[in-house]
Amino acid sequence: MWKDRHSLGAFLCILVIVLAGFMYIFKIWNMDLVSLWFFALAGLLGFLIVVGLGVTGRWAGILVDSRNRFSLARLQLVLWTILILSAYATAVSSNLRIALTSMPINSTEVVHAVSIAMPEQVWLLMGISTTSIVGSSLILSTKKDQSTVSAGGSQQSVDKQITRTVNNLISQNKIAANTTTQDFKANQVQGQLVINETPNKASYSEMLKGDFINNAFQLDLGKIQMFYFTMILVLVYAAALISLFLAGGKILQFPIIDSGMAVLLGISHAGYLAKKDISGVPGT
């Protein structure tokens, strides 16, 4: 599925970031730091879109997991990665501009342009998002190899759940109207998990729904809570970064996040993983 045009597109996205930084550092193009950051954001986002498109055939392919479903954990990690990496590249460009345009040029300042302190709360948030995607993958991998019957449900209850799932999919035109329960079990069920046959079948709503036979078409309150916490924190931190860039001067440290918000997100993630660990058991 990956073609030369995807390689070219990925290269051009990186080139946009490099050229924008170069023109800002050497004052070739008169732009403010916030505008440079937006270029970096667009370049990184474009790179991930091209890579996802090349691998899965979907514009949001970077968010598709190994089960061909859209993943909330992937969305969180992508958001924080784009936000922090683009901001770091922007801050380094600002420091280099100050160091290289001062007379005489101080080589020590040039070398230290990359020395930007990252508050531990930011690393904590990045770590929480990484832990979420790793922990989620580990839990789901065990559920994939464990039948719902062995998890405590009867074969009759399992068949009823699968039948309801098939009927829901048919009503939403997600699968053919003549799909049988046995066909669905053979192609779209792995252990206790519901999967999609191809990335093209993935739906954005899956990020807020359950992963198992018994809740794949129900909203997962843990995911919804985690989604809101993440979006609030990302937007608040983006606003803090804009304030930092508008202030001007050498950037020595990124904004500090209130530790209470990081703790709340951590609790939300812990609840999300715990619920995922037990959700596959019928009746839960």
Buried (B, 14 or more C-beta within 10 A) or exposed (E): EEEEEBEEBBEEBEEBBEBBBEBBBEEEEEBEBBBBBBBBBBBBBBBBBBBBBBBBBBEBBBBBBEBBBBBBBBBBBBBBBBBBBBBBBBBBBBBBBBBBEEEEEEEEBBEBBEEBEEBEBBEBBBBBBBBBBEBBBEBBBEBBEBBBBEBEBEEEBBBBBBEBBBEBBBEEEBBEEEBEBEEBBEEBBBBBBBBBEEBEBBEEEBBBBBBBBBBBBEEBEBBBBBBEBBEEBBEBBBEBBBEBBEEEEBBEEBBEBEEEBBEBBBBBBBBBBEBBBEBBBBEE
